[in-house]
Amino acid sequence: MKRAFFLILTLIFIVSCNSKIENTLEDFIDNYSFNKTKSSSKEIIIKLYDTIITKKRITDVEFFPLKKEFKAINKQQLESFDRLFINAKKTGYCCCPTAIYSIHFLNKKEELDLFYVDTLQFKNKVKIYQKRLQYSYIIEKQKWKDYLNEF
């Protein structure tokens, strides 16, 4: 009986460790991919959409009419965007956010990646999520507003 209990306990421990290793590896890959996209971008275009029109759209809002567009094209604006993610919390799969903004990462007019921004889900936070909803970053809403005010 003791052996069976010890064996079950050991198996649970091994499985939980493998899960932690897998999650750590996924986090590393996601962070590497996102950081590579940011560092490879020569231009970042942030588009604001009308929430009345988009309603609860999770993605594909870039086909709706724009309310406003912000272009980060100089080194200072790109570095400032990068600083938004200092102390950001990375999350896993995000379900059902509301896309208010889209963020287009470009290099020589080629789109490297596309993210969306939900400013409605949290009172004091903003969720910047990957287009396939696989992961997101949570940042302070005031930092987001301050960044957009630079334009």
Summary of the structure (lengths in Angstrom):
residues: 151
radius of gyration: 19.1
end to end distance: 68.6
largest distance: 68.6
contacts: 403
relative contact order: 0.16
helix: 42%
strand: 29%
